[in-house]
């Protein structure tokens, strides 16, 4: 378990300076030119078939304004890629094209476009998966490496299987590609809502999450603040959002153009070769630029920290939750914890700020002054732990520096006694299996 001592969540000011080291090379001008060309062809087809209400509905999507969120745009692009792939499958070609031999020049060119879009879909999926895994692994890094981390993994796996089952059921019932992505985005919003609840939890629930589940305070602060409207991710949106928004519009224009072309293929308004060349250029430029953008963002994410020192954040290190004890050479420091309810959780967290190590143990003393060891003596530089009290009475947490003849030790510590909770907010607790962009592009939103 990595220590979070002295760390705070990333700030917008920190990310602003960090992103200065990663300027994104602007998109090629072909993106704008081809987006407009696809729109123009779509509108020409609509003008030639003004009574086709289906075409009118599809063309209206050209007015779509890309969302502000990075991960939502990534999902939008993935949806459009899958829609275009559907149109490029031979079973969905116009009837005149289906009649052509599979080795004809047009069929071969369409097959290449289908292959390119399939590779692009895989690239997007791998990007989203890598971002999700990175955040999940970061959370695990700062959790106790015991049964809690195992439960954390198992709960996440169960949650993702449940969500995948929802998607499978939707498709089995005849849901469209668009329906599928509406569900996927709703699931993403559910993850985010659960994380927001977890990060903003207070009182006993917050303490339980910290001690029983093992989520450090700084991670709770991270998930609580990371997606604030004016928080750290707004810097990411401002810096890297515009090129992605442009690619989102490009993908929609391309999909609308191909859809309308297919619907009016038997009554062309432009030569087939001209439209096919436009589709080839658009697919190739769109695929190339989106891959470049995702590759760039992946490098940025891999090098961007989640937690930074208070000094790097430009803020004072808030230690209000902790007490400090100076243990001179040859002495001990004891903290009594009175437990009035059997089954209460006794928990602690401490770290030395001066000295190499300090002895630590916990003993129980009942009303008759009978003592019983609860945690055996061991020397630590830092330690976090807890146990359920078997009896009411006083539990003494003892820091021992008697073995030192010269050196004092300074310990920052926090101790809690949490009464047993019969009912908990299961939704909030179970949400600890989620990572901030679980299956999303980044820790954005």
N, C-alpha and C positions, 0 to 999 in steps of 0.2 A: 504494500500500500504506500503510494507516494504521499509525502507530506504536503499539506496546503498551507502550512504556517507562513504568514506574511504575504500571502497571495490574495489578489482581488480580481473580480471579473474584468475583462477588457473594457475599455472605455472608447467612446467615439473619437476623442482627441488622440488617443493612442493609435487607433486604426487609421486615422487620417494621415498621420506621419508614416505609419507602416505601409499604407497603400501608395505613398509617394515613390516607394522603391519598385512598384509594380505597375507601370503605366501600360494600358492596353492599346496596341496598335489599332487605329480606326479600321472599321470594316471597309472592304473595297467598295468603290462607287458602283460596281455592278449590282450590289444588293438593292440600292435604291432604284436603279434603272430597271432591273428585272421585276421588282415589286410593282412598279408603275405599269410595265408592259403586261404583266399578268392581269392587273386590274382592268386595263384598257380592253384586253381581249374578252374578259368576263363581261364587261359592260356592253361590248359589241354583240356578244351572243344574246344577252338579255334583251337588247334593243330589237334584235331580229325575232325574238320570241316573247313579245310583251305580255301575252296572255298565259304564259306558263307560271303559275303561282309557285311551283316548286323552285324554279330558277330564281324568282324574285326573293324567296326566303333565303336561298343560298347566297345570293349576291349581297343581301343586307349585311352579311357577316363581314364584308369588306370595311364596314364602318366601325368594327370592333376596336376599342381602345385597350391596348395592353395594360394589364394590372401593374401596380407599383412594386409588387414583391418579386424577388429574384426566383424563389423556388416555384411560385405559381406560374411564372413565365416558362420555366423549364418544363413543368407539367403540360402547359399549353403547347409547347413545341413538340413534346413527345406525343401528345394526342394528334396533332396535325400530321406528324410523320406516320403514325399508324393509319390515319384516314387515307393518306396518299398511297401507302402500301396496299391498302384494301382496293383502291381504284386500279392499281398497277397489276394486281393478280389477274391472270388470264380469264378466270371465270367472270370477272367484272368488267371486261373490255366491252366496247360497243360490238354489236352483232357482226358488223362488217369486218372488224378486226379479228374477231374470233374465227372467221372463215379462212383467214390467211394461214399458210403453213408456218409451223413453229420455227422454221429455219429462214423465213423471209426476213428481209432487211429490217422492216419495221418491228417485227416480233423480237428479233435479236436485240434491237436498241431498247425496247421496252423492258426486256428481261434484265439488261444491264442497269437500267434505272431502278428496277425493283430491288436488285442486289445492293445497289448503293444505299437505298433508303433502309433496307434491312440492316446493313452495317451501321448506319447512323442511329437507328433505334437501339441497337445493342450498345453503342457508345454512350447514349443518354442514360440507359439503364445502369451501365457500369459506373458512370459518374455519380448518379444518385446513390447507388449502393455504397460506393467508396466513401462518400461524404457521410452517409448514415453510420457506417461502421467506424469511421474515425471518431465521431462524437461519442458513440457508444463505448468505444475502447477508452476514450478519455475519462468518461465517468467511472469505468471499472478501475482505472489506474488509481483513482483517489478514494476508492471504496475499500473497506477491510477485505483482505483476501481470505475469507472464510466461507461458511455456509451462506452468508448473505449475498456474496457475489455470485454463487451458484444459483441461488433462488432468483436473483436479478436476471441472469441469463435465461433461466427456464421460463420466467414470467414473460419476458420479451418474446421468446419463441412462441409461446402459447398465444400471445396477443396478435402476433403477425400471422400465425396460422388461422386464427379466427377471422382476421381481416381478409386474408386471401380466400377463405371459404365464402365470405360475403360477395366477393367479386365473382367467384366461380358460379355461385347461385344466380347472380344477376345475369350473367352471360347465358347460362343454361336456360333461363326463362325468356331468352330472346332479346336481352338488353343490347343496345347499340354501343359502338365505340365511345360515342359522346356520353352515354349513360354510365359507362365504365369509368370514365375519367371524372365525371361528377362525383361518383362514389369515392374514388381514390382521393380526390381533393377534400371531400367531407371527412374521410378518415384522417387525413393530414391535419385538418382543423381540430378534430377530436384530440389528436396527440398534443397539439399546441395548447388547447384548452386545459387538458389535464396537467400539463407541465406548468401552466400559469397558476393553476390552483395549488400545485405542489410548492412552487416557489414563493407564493404569497401566503402560505399557511402560517398560522400563529399559535402561540400557547403550547398546550400539551401535544397537539398534533405535530407541530413543527419539531418539538423535542423528540417525539417518537420517531419521526422520519430521520432525524439526525443520528440518533443513537441506535434504535432498533434496526432500521433498514440500512444504516451506515452511510447516509448521504451527508458529506461535509457541508458546513454552513456556506462556504464560498460557492459551492455548486448550486445550492438553493438560491443564493443571490444571483448567480449566473442565469439560471433559467427564468428567474423572476424579471430581470431587467433587460435581457439580451434583445428582446423584440419590442421594446418600447418604441412608440412612434418616432421619438427623437433620440432613440438609443443608439448603441454601436452599429446595428445593422442598417440604420438609415444612411450611414456613411458609405456602406457597401452598395446600397441601392443608388445613391447619388453618383458614385464613382463608376460603377460597372453596369448599372441598369440600362442606360440608353442603348448601347449596342444590342443587348438582348431583346429589348422592346422592339427594336427595328427588325430583328430576326423573327420575332413572333409575328409581326405584321406580314413579313415576307412569306412565312409558312402558310398563313391563312390565305393570302392572295394566290399562292401557288395551288393550294388545295381547291379553292373555289374555281379557279381557272380550269383545272383538270376535270373537276366534277361537271361544270357546265359544258365543256368541250365534249365529254363523253355523252352527255344527254342529248346533244345536238349533232352528233357525229355524222348522222345520215344526211344532214342538211348543212354542210359546212359554209361558213361565211369567209373563211380564209383557207388557202391551200394547206393540206395536211402536213406537208414538209415544213412549212413556215411555223405551224403550231408545235410540231414535234421538236423542232430545233429550239423553240422558246422553252419548252418543257425540259429538254436536256440541259440547256444552259442554266435554267433556274435550279434544277435538282442539284447539279454539280456545284454551283456557286453556294447555294444554301447549305448543302452538306459540308463543304469545305470550310465555310466561315463558322458554322455552328460547332464543328469539331475543334476548330482553332480556339474559339471562345471557351469551350468546356475544358480544353487542355490547359489554357491559361488560368482559368478559375481553379482548376484542380491544383495547380502549382501554388497559387495564392493561398488556398485553404490549407494545404499541407505545411506551409511555412508560417501560417498565422497562428499565434497562441490563443488559447481560450482564457487562461488565467495569467496575470502578470503581477509583478511586485507592486506594492503600494507606491514605491518611489517612481517606478515607470509610469504609473497611472497619475502621478502628480497629486496624490492625496495622502493624508496622514493615515497610517495603519490603524484602523479601528480595533481596539482590543477591549472594548467595553464589556464584552461577554466573558472575559477572562480575568482572573485574579493573579497576582504575582506574589511569590514567596521567596525570600532570600534565606537560604539554609547555610549557616556558617559551618565551617569544618568541625566535625565531631558531634553535630547535632542532628535532630530529626524535625520534621514538620508534619503535624497530624491535622486532618480535617474530619471531624465527626459528621456522619450523615444519619440522622434519626429517621427510621422507617416505622411508620405507624400502621401500615397495612401490608400483610403478608402477600408476596408476589409482586411487590413494587420493583421497578427497574432501577438499579443503582448504576450510574454511568459516569465516565470520566474521560477527560481528554487533557493531555499535558505535553509540554515540550520545554526542554532546557534552552534558555537564552544565554546562559553562561555556565561553562563546565562541560566535561566530556560525557558523563553519565551520572545517574542518581539511582539509588536503590528504591524500589517501590513494592508495596504489598498492601493487602486489604485484610482486616480481621473483623470478626463479629463479636460483640459483647452484649450479653443479655442482661436482664434486670438483676440477676444475682452476681453480676460481674464476671461470669464465666466467659472466657475468650475462646474463639475458634477461628482458625485461619480460613479465609475465603479465596485469596489469591496469593500464591507462593511468592516469596521474595525473589526479585530479579532486578538487574540493573538495566536501565533504559536511557536512551537519549530523548525519546518521545514514545508515547503510548496512548492508545485509545481503546476502551473496552467497556463492558457492561455485564451484569448478571441479574437474574431475578432473585430477589431476597427470599430465602426459605422461611424466615421468621421475622417477627417484629423485634425492634431493638436498635442498637447503635452500630453502625458500620464505620470503622475507622480506616481512612485512606492515609497511608504513612509513606512519606518520602524520607529516605535515610541517607545522611551524609556522614555517618559516624566513622566510616572507613577512611575518610580523608583527614589528613593532618594539617593541611595548609589551605586548600582551595574551597571557597564557597561555591554554592550552586544557586542559580536563579531559575525558578520554575514558573512558567505561565500555565495556569490550570483552570479547568472548569469542571464542576461536579454537579450532578443532578440526581434527584430522587423522583421518579415518576410513578404515581399510583397505577395499579392495573386498570386498563381500559376495557370495559366489556364490549363496547361498540365503537367502531372507528369508521371514519369516512373511507370506505373500501375503495371508492373511485379514486380518491386522492392518493391513497397509499399505493394502489396498484399501478398508478401512473408512473411510479419510479422505474418501470421497465422501459419507458420511452426515452429516446434521445431527442434533442431539440430538432431536428429535421430527420427523424427516423424515416428513412426512405425518401428524403428530400435532398435538394441540391447542396445544402450547407446548413449551418446553424442559423440561417436567415429565417425570419418570422417565428 
